[in-house]
Amino acid sequence: MNPARSSALHQRNRLLLRTAAQSRRALTTSIPVASPSSSLPSSGHGHGHGKAFNSSLAVESIARSDPAEFATINQFETSQMFPAPISPIKQHEKLVQSGVLRSDDHQIRIVGKLQRFWEQVLKYNPPPIPETRTSDSLMSRLFSRAPPVPGTAPASAPKGLYLYGDVGTGKTMLMDLFYQTLPPSITRKRRVHFHAFMIDAHKRIHATKLLMGHSGGDPIGPVARDLAKEAYVLCFDEFQVTDIADAMILRRLLEGLMNHGVVCVITSNRHPDDLYKNGIQRSSFIPAIELLKSHFEVTDLDSGTDYRRIPRALSHVYYHPLTPENKAEIDKIFNSLTCPTPTAALQDPVIENRPITTWGRTLRVPLSTSKVARFSFEEICGRPLSAADYLEVTKQFGTLFITDVPKMGMDRKDMARRFITFIDACYESKASSRLAQTRIFVSSEVPIYQIFSDDSAGSGNGISDHMRSVMDDLGLSPEVVGSSSMFSGDEEIFAFARACSRLVQMGSREWAETASQ
C-alpha cells in the first residue's frame, strides 16, 4: 500500500476507535415517531414538524379517511419542497451587501437582462418532447415512422442570452447567478461547460450511429431530442469552437435543441462573428453564427473592470514544501472531512480503490468517501487520463485532495499538461449537477503557482512578449508565478497562464466559501 495512504487510514482508524462507544450508542438510539395528535402548521403560519408516518400505507389511509387533512399535508410538503424562488436581482443585491461582490453599474445592467430572461423562463411552458418507438420487430422497423421533428422554435420560447467578454468580466458568475436562482420546480435544467457538453454530444452521436446500423440516417436529430427531453433550460459556459468536428455539427445540434423548445444562456470570450475564425471550412459554420445572432440577445460584458484583478482574501488550501508537518496537516483536514462524526464515518466510510466508469473504462480512486477523494500527483497525473476522466472525478466528488505535487520541468511535460487539464476540470466542475464548486487541497514541493516555472521564476527574465501579454490579460504577475519555457505554442501558453490564474482563484476564501455550500 502507498505509505501516505496507509498513514491516512491509520490516523482515521485511531479516531474511529476513540469514539467507538459513542458510535454504538448512536446506533442503538431509536428515533420516536410523532404521535397522531401532533399538530400540523396552520395555513401560512408557524414551522411545526407535522405528522410522521411509519409507512406509505398510513399516508394512503389518511388520504381515504380525511381528504381535507391530506390536502393540507400535501400543500405543506409542497411549500417546503418548492419555496418562493429568489430572483437574480435580489441574489445579486445580497452578494453585494455581504461583500462577496462589488457594486458595478454595468454589471447591474446585465443582471437586469438576466432578470427579464429569468421572469420569461418562469412563465414559459416548453412543448412536449415526442417519445421514440422502441420496438425491435421487423414490421415495426419497416413501417413505423420516427417522431415528427419540429421545423421551427416555438413562438412562446423566450430569446436566449449570449454574454461575451474578455477574461475577468464576470461572465461565469453572472450565468451562475441565473442558474442558481431558477426555482426547484424547474427540474429539466442543465449548467455545463461547453467543452464537457461537446464531449457528451459526440459520445451520444456515436452511440446513436451504432444503433442506426447500416440503415443509416442523421443521428443529430435524435440526440437533440434526447438532450431537450433532459433539459429545456441550458446554460453553456465558455462557448468556443476550435475543432472542425464541433463546427460541422453545431448548427444542426443548436437548431434541433431550439426547435424542441430549449432556451439557453451562453457565455463566451468572443462575439458570434469571431467564433471559429480562420477555421477549416469556416463557411460551413456561418449558418451557426447567424442562428446565434438571430435567436439570442448578444450582450458585451466589457466594462473596463477586471474582476479577477480585485484582491482576494486567501484560504489555506495549498501547502508547501513537502514536509512532515504539512503532510500531517493535510491528513488532519482529510480526516476531519471524511470522519466528522462516528455515525457519519460508519454510514459513509473511506473506501480504497473505489471504481468509477467513464467512456467504458474503469478508473480507481485510491481513497474516497461518497463526497471526498484523495489522490497523489502520480496517481492523478502519472497515468494517461483525459479531460473526460477528470470531469467524471469532479462530477463524483465535491472535495479533492492532491498530494506530493512536484516542480515540473521538460522531463514531466506530459504530466504538466494533465495537471493543467485536471485544474480546468476542477474549475469547470459547476458543469455537473452540483451547484457548488469543487474544493481542492494540494501539497506541493514549491508554491503551487510556481510548479511549472523555470528556475528563474520570480525574476521575470527570459519571458516572451506573447507570454507576458497573456499573463497580463489574466491578471498574473511573472514575479508571482514565474515563466515557463515548457510551453511554446499560443494555446499551450494560454493554457499554462489560465491554469495559474485558476489556481489563484480556487485558493481564495470566496471560492472556498462557495464550494462549501
N, C-alpha and C positions, 0 to 999 in steps of 0.2 A: 504493500500500500504506500502511496505517496506520503512522506513524513509529515508534510504540512497538513494533509487531510487527516492523518492519524491523530495528530496533536489536537486539531479542532474537534474531532469526535470525542477524544479522551476528556477534554475540558467540559464538553457539553454533557457527557455521561456523569461526570462528577457532580455537575449542577443538578441533574435529574435525581441522583441518589440522595443528595442532601434533602430533597423535598419529597421523597417517596411517600412518607407518611401522609403529608398534605394531599398528595395525589390520590391515595387510597380513600381518604375521607371525602374528597371531591367526587370520586366515582360512586360512593355509596350514598351520597346525599340525594334524596328524592325531591322532585320539583312538584309542589302541590298544584292541583288543578282548581281553578276558581269554582266556587260553588254556584249552583243555578241561580242563587239570589243576587249574584254580583250584578251591579247596575251598569247599564250602557251609558255612554256620554249622551247628554241631552243634545238636541239638534243645534249645532253651531257653537256649543259651549263645552268647556271642560276638556280634560285629556285622560279620561278613565281608560282602564285596560279592556273593558268589555268582558264578554264571556269567553271562557276557554273550553274547547270541546275535545273529548278523547278520541273521536273518530269522525269520519265524514258522515257516518250513519246518524250521529247526533245532529249534525247540521241539516241533513235531509228531513229528520223528524221535526225540527223547529220549522222548516220551510212548509211542511204539510200542515202542522197544527196551528201555526200562528204566522201567516204570510206577512202581516204588518211588521211584526218584530223582526222577521228575517230580512225584510226590505231595509229596515233601519240598520241592521248589522251590515248588510251588503253596501249600503250607502257610506257607512263609516269606514269600512275597509277600503272602498274605492278612493275616498278622500285622503286616506293615509298613503295609498299607493301612488296616486297622481295629485300631489298638492299643486296649488296655483303656481305656474312657472314664473321665474324671474326673467325679465326682458334683458336683451343685450345692453340697453342704455343703463338700466338700474345696476346690472352687474359691473359695468364699466365704472359707474359712479362709486360703487362700493370699493373697487380695486384702487381707485384714485384716493378715496378717503382713508383707506388703510395704509397707503404709502407704497403699495406694490407697483402702481403705475403713476406716472406723472401726467398732469393735465396738459393736453395739447390740442389747440383749436382745430388743426387739420384732422387729427385722428378722431376728434369728436364728430366732425362732419362725416367721416367714413362710418363711424358707429351708427350715425343716423341712417345711412343707407342700409346697413345690416339690420337695423331695427325695422325698417319698412319691409325688407325682404322676409324677415322673421315673422312679422304680422301676416304677410301674404301666405307664407307656408302653413301657419296655424289654421288658416281658413281653407286651405287647398285640400280637395278630395281627389287623390290620384285615381286614374282609371283602373279597373281590374285587369290583372295580367292573365291572358288566356292560358289554360292548362295544356300540357302536351299529352298526347296519347302514348301510352307505354306498352301497348300490346305488341307481342313479337310474332303474331301469326302471319302466315304468308298473305292471306286475304287482306288483313289489316294493312300490311305494308304496301300492298299493290293498290288498294283503293282508298285508303284514308288520306285525308289532306292535313297538312300542317296547319296549326292555328294561324288565322289571318294576322299579318303584320301591319300595324298602323302606318299609314303613309305620311302623316304629319304629327307634330306635337299637339297635345290637347290645347284648345284655346284658353282653358282656365288655368294652365300652368304658368306660374309667375316667371318672369325673365330672370335668369341666373345672374350671379355677380362674379366678375373676373377682376381680381385685385392684383395689380402688378407694381413692382418697385424694386429698388436695389436692396442689397443685404442691409439689415438693420432698420427697415422701415416699419416693422411690426406686423408683417403680413400674417405670419402663423398665429400670433397672439390674437389678432382680430378674428381670424377664421375659427379658432378655438372658442372665442367668446360667443360666437354664433352657435357653434355646435353644442357647447356645454349648457346653453340656456334653452335648447329645444326640450319641450316637456317629455316626461317619460311615456306619455301616451303615444308619442311618435316612436314606434319601435323599429320601423323599417328605415334606418338611417345608418350611414357609414362615414367615418372620417379616416382617410387613408393617404399616405404619402404616394405621390403619383408613380414613383418607381416601383413600389410594392404592388400598386394596382395593376400595372402593366405585366408584372411577373405573374400575377394571378390570372389576368386576362389571357395571356399566351398559354398558360397551363390549361385553362378551360377550353380554349380553341383547339389545342392539341387533342384533348380528351374527346371533344365533340367530333373531330375528324375521324378518330378511330371508331366511334360509334356509327358514323355515317357509312363507313366502309367503302366499298368500290362504287356504290351508287353516287357517292359524292354529294355536292351541294355546298352552300355557303354556311360555314359554321358560325359566322359572326352574329347572324340574326338570333339563333337560339341562345348564344352566350349573352347577348344584350338583354334578351327576355329574362334569363335566369338572374342576371345581376339586378335588373329592375324589380324582380319579384322579391329579392332580398332587401333592397333599399331604394326608396324613391327620393330620399334626400342624400345627396353625395357631396362630400367636401374633399377636394383634391388639394393637397399641399405640394408646393414646389413643382408645378406643372412645367415640364420641359420635354422637348423632343430632340434627341440626338441620334436615335437609332432608326435606320430605314425600315426595319420590321415594324416598329411602333408607328412610324409615319404612314405606312401603307394601309394600316387597319384603323387608324384613329378616327377618320371622318365617319366611316360606316358604324363604328362602335358608339361614338358620341351621338350620332343621328339615331341609332337604334334605341339607345337609352332615353333620349329626349322624346322620341315617338311613343315610348311606353310610359311617359309621364314623369320621368326622373327630372328633378331640379337640382342645380349644383351651385356651390361656391368654390371658386378656383383661385389659388394664389400662384404667382409666377414671378420670376425675375424679369420677364420680357413681355412687351406688348405683343398681342397676337401676330401682328405683321412681322415681328422679328423672330418668331419661332422657326426652328429648323432652317435658319439662314445658311445658305451655301451647302445645304444638304443634297445628297444624291436624289435625283428625280423630285426635286422640290415642287415642280409644277403639279405633281400628283397630290401634294399636300395642301395646295392653295384652297381647295374646297373646304378643308377642315378649318382653315383660318377664317374664311367667310362665315362658316357656321358659328364659330365662337363670337365673331363680331355682331352677327345678327340676332343671336339668342342670349347674349349676355350683356349686361351693363359693364363696360370696360372702364375701370377706375384706376387712376395713377395715385400711388400712395406716397410718392416722394414729397417730403415736406421740408427737407433741409435738416431734420433731426435724425441722427443715427442712434437708435435706442440701445444698440449693443455697446456703444461707447459710454453710456451712462454708467458711472461706477457702481459696482455691485458688492454687497457685503458677502464675504466668502463663508462657505460652510465647510466644516472639517471632514472631507470625504476622501482626500488624497494624502497618502502617507509615504514619505521618503526620508532617508535612504532605506535599504533593506536591512534593518537592524532587528535584533530580538525584541526590543521594546515596541517597535512599530508592528511587528508580527503579532505580539501579544494584544495590541490594541485592536487590530483587525479581527483577531479571534474573539475578543470580548464583544465587539459590535455584532459579529455574526451570531454568537450565542444569544445575545440579547434579543435579536430579531427572530431567531428560529426557536427559542425556548423562553418566551416572555412569561409563561406560567406553566406549572406542571401539567395542567389539563390540556393546554394548547400543544405542549410538546408531545403528549400522548396521542392527541387527535390528528396532528399533522407533523409526524416525526421527520427528522433528516434521513433521507434515503441516499444510498450510494448508487451511482451509475443508473440514474433514472432514465429510461428511454423516451425520446421524443422523435417523432417521424416527420420528415419534410421531403417532398418530392420523391417519395418511395424509399428514402434512405433513413436509417436509424442513427441518431446522434445520442451519445451517452453523456449525461450531466453528472460530473463527479460527485458533488454534494448538493442536495436541494431539499427544500420543503415544497409545498404547492405554490409558494409565492416568492421564495428566496433561493437563488442558486449561487454556487461558488465554483470558479474555475481558476486554475493557474494560467499564466500567459501562454505557456507551452500547450496547455490543453485547449485553449480557445483560438490560438493563432498559429500553433505549430502543425496543425492538420489542414488539409486542403478543403476548407469550408467556404461557402459562398454567402452572398448577401441574403439569399433566401433562408439559409441556415440561421444566420444571425437574427433575421427578422422573426423567425419562429421562436428563438430563445427569448427575445424581448416580449413576444406575444404571450409566452407561457409564464414568465417571471417578472414581477414588478421591481425587484431589487436584485442587483447583480454585484458579486464580489470578484474582482480580477486581481490576483496576487502575483508578485515577482515579475513585474514588467521591466525588461532590461532597457538600457540605452541601445538604440538600434543604428547600425551603420549599413554599408553596402552589402555586407555578408548576410544581412537579415531583411533585405528589401521586400521579399515576398511576405514575410511576417508583418512588416510595417504596413504594407498595403492592406492585409487582412485586418489589422488593428484599426486602420482608418475606416474600413468598411463596417467593422463592428461598432465603432463610435457613432458612425452615421446611423446605424440601425437603432442604437440606444436613443439617439436624439430624435429619431423619427418614430419612436415607439408609440406615439399617440395615434398612429395609424391603426393600432389594434383596437379591440373592443373596449379596453380600459381607457378611461378618460385621463388618468394621471400619467405623468411622465415616468420613464424608467430612472430609478435612483441607482447610482453606482458608487462603489467604494473600491479604491485602487491603491495597491502598494507598488512602488516603483524604485528603481535604482537611483534615478535623478528626478528633479521636479517634473511632474507629468507633462508640462508644456514643452519640455526640452528633450523628450525621449527620442525625437527624430533629428535633433540638431547636431551639427558638426562640433568638433572640439572648440571651434572659435565662437560658439554660441555666447551671446552676450556682448560681443564686440560690434556686431552689425557689419563686419568687414566681409568682403567677398560675396555679398548678396547681389543677385542680379536685379536689374531695374524692373523686370517683369514681376519677380517675386516680391520686391519691395512694394510695388504698386498694388498687387493682390492683397498683401498683408495690411496695407494701409486702408484698402477698401473694407476689410473685415475688422478694422479697429485693433490690429495687433501691433505690438512693438517688437522689432528684432532683438532689442535688448532683453526682452522677457522670454521669447520662445526660441531665439536664435534663428539660424537659417539652415537649410539642408541641401547639400549637393546631390542627395539621393534621388530627388525628384527633379526632372528636367523639362518634360513637356508641359504645355499650358494647362491641360486638365490635371496632370499629376500635381503641379504646383498649387493649383486652386484647391484640390482635394486635401493636400497637406495643410494649407493655411486654414481651410474651413474646419478641419478636424481640430486644430489647435483652438480656433475660436469657439467651437462647440464644447471642448473640454473646459474652457474658461467659464462658459455659461452654465454648464452642468455642475460646476463646482460652486455656484453661487447659492446663497441662502434662499433666494427667491425660488430657484429650481427645486431645492431640497424640500421647501415647504409645500410646493405644488405637487411634487412627487409623492409626498407622504399623505395626501388627502385620500 
